[in-house]
Amino acid sequence: MRLTPNGHIPLYLQNLCSFNGVDCRAFGRLIQYCSDHRLLRQANQLHARIVHWSLTPDNFLASKLINFYSKSNHLYEARKVFDEIPDRNIFSWNAMLIGYSIHDMHGRTLNLFSSLLSSYSVTLKPDNFTITCVLKALSVLFPDSILAKEVHCFVLRHGFDSDIFVFNALITYYSRCDDLGLARILFDRMHDRDIVSWNSMIAGYSQCGFYEDCKSLHRKMLDSTRLRPNGVTLVSVLQACAQSNDLVFGKQVHQFIIERKIEMDVSAQNSLIGLYAKCGSLDHARELFNAMSNKDEITYGSIISGYMAHGFVDKAMDLFREMKGPRLISTWNAVISGLVQNNRNEGVLELVQEMQEFRFRPNVVTISSILPAFSCLSNLKGGKAIHAYAIRNGYAHNSYVATSIIDTYAKAGFLRGAQWVFDRTKNRSLIVWTAIISAYSAQGDANAALKLFGDMLSNGTRPDHVTFTAVLAACAHSGMVDEAWKIFDEMFLKHGIQPSVEHYACMVGVLSRAGMIYEAAEFISKMPIEPNAKVWGALLHGVSVSGDVELGKFVCDHLFEMEPENTGNYVIMANLYSQAGKWEEAENVREKMNNIGLKKIPGTSWIETSGGLRSFIARDVSSERSEEMYGILEGLLGLMKEEGYALWDELDEEYVYT
């Protein structure tokens, strides 16, 4: 029998009733049919008929009703049916648990499971479907490896370890706890794996950053099984390729999709666009973007992020303005962070205001993204306003927000504020410690930076390469040569971190600033890695102070080859010749610079005044109070001379402003 097209229940319903009562199983099958074919009105009519007959559904019929209401997103009605079952069996409990689970109502899933355990009896025990729902809820709400092991023990004690669904859920749980080792052990011990088993393990590797393992397991799946990867598999693999910038493997996956004619949903297409965009193949990404008929906010966000990451800000903004309908907060954040990364700081605040006009409230990511704009503009007032917003909305204790605020205050010279934020940050992660150490390092307070470094080690926090860069830079600013050598030597011996070229550059800076330029040159000659422009630049700084022309020429010869368009190197070399009275050589350097077409770009600074932010360059006379300012400057220079400070006014004017 079938339901009529006009939605009426035919006379078939009369056959569901007999002299002995209503045939609940037949009713249940009919409800299931309506649920499978999305016949919402007809299913409601059936339930109304049951209510009209004052029939109390048995477990089978009630389970079908719960399933119908869950699928049609009516959880209240589903729970009402569940609560009215007089003697529930495990099937009705599972129906309600599955209903909560598919709607990600994990707290209610666990509460209902707790009620089930309270009703535990010989005839009422959790089964594999029960445990699968509970594992999903726990993996989202409590991704803790110790708890995962306790649940695993429960699974073993109750004999669920042979069930493939439970195993798949356990693999996902361990993956979300970042315990990929145990997840892989479970995966390898499975006798029979389905597509969900492979997808769970592949997704675990991808989401936890083990991109090579993800790609390797994907290859193994193709080589050793008859299972065909589906869209879920490919999304995880494509994301791994994007995050590891592996465009070659990503193209192979794309070719596999085309050859096998695998159906691509929006999520899979977005992953493809994200791969090409992140790896810099923007034309290909745009081609796929234009070919998509159903674009969502993730589609736009993927290609906008790609354009921003590779400096095509205008193209990103054009796409952002083209978006129709509501935008996701993640899209706003992608645009805001992209503007900051591309030094378009002036437009950031306007975009945040526009975002709020669309009733999007800045979140943790937004705050962390916009604060660097205030740092670049030296806008302390704006930074304080964002800090106040973070406190009001409960974001101030987030480690990324706290780090950004510390950095903003430090760059604005407000060290007291940076320390205040650090002192009130309860869970101090490595990035928070590194931020406060960098703050004092940038201000030249090496003693404070070294003390904080010691406190961090005592606290049990392991430093990384960024932390060591900050500490060594602090030593360079204060001429602490012995301390710098000790820290540099302990990097690998004590902390297992191989010094990078940045750390070697810091050590050259330490020696150069201490006047040990020949020791610095010897240190460079013994480096196990090729010195880059930062290393030679650190030595050049010391040479520019010492006035050693020959060593300066040796250093600049390297720098002219490495960064031929850096005007600062030419200016310093010219001034070294001028200091030594070698006017002809100085003029030759300037002429070489002019022949290449290089021009010294004046450095721009900002100052916050009662009238807002003001930008200015060296020897600027654009302000209406220029005469007054230069008068004060002359007075300060006079006081410096009286106290015995030597001025550089006898040198080339350009040198003063480099």
TAWO-V639922 format. One line per field, one symbol per residue. ss: DSSP state (h for helix, s for strand, l for the rest). A space follows every 50 residues. Layout:
ss=???
This chain:
ss=lllllllllllhhhhlssllsslhhhhhhhhhhhhhlllhhhhhhhhhhh hhllllllhhhhhhhhhhhhhlllhhhhhhhhhllllllhhhhhhhhhhh hhlllhhhhhhhhhhhhhlllllllllhhhhhhhhhhhhhhlllhhhhhh hhhhhhhllllllhhhhhhhhhhhhhlllhhhhhhhhhhlllllhhhhhh hhhhhhhlllhhhhhhhhhhhhhhllllllhhhhhhhhhhhhhlllhhhh hhhhhhhhhhlllllhhhhhhhhhhhhhlllhhhhhhhhhhlllllhhhh hhhhhhhhhlllhhhhhhhhhhllllllhhhhhhhhhhhhhlllhhhhhh hhhhhhhllllllhhhhhhhhhhhhhlllhhhhhhhhhhhhhllllllhh hhhhhhhhhhhlllhhhhhhhhhllllllhhhhhhhhhhhhhlllhhhhh hhhhhhhhllllllhhhhhhhhhhhhhhllhhhhhhhhhhhhhlllllll hhhhhhhhhhhhhlllhhhhhhhhhlllllllhhhhhhhhhhhhhhllhh hhhhhhhhhhhhllllhhhhhhhhhhhhhlllhhhhhhhhhhhhhhllll lllssssssllssssssllllllllhhhhhhhhhhhhhhhhhllllllll llhhhhll
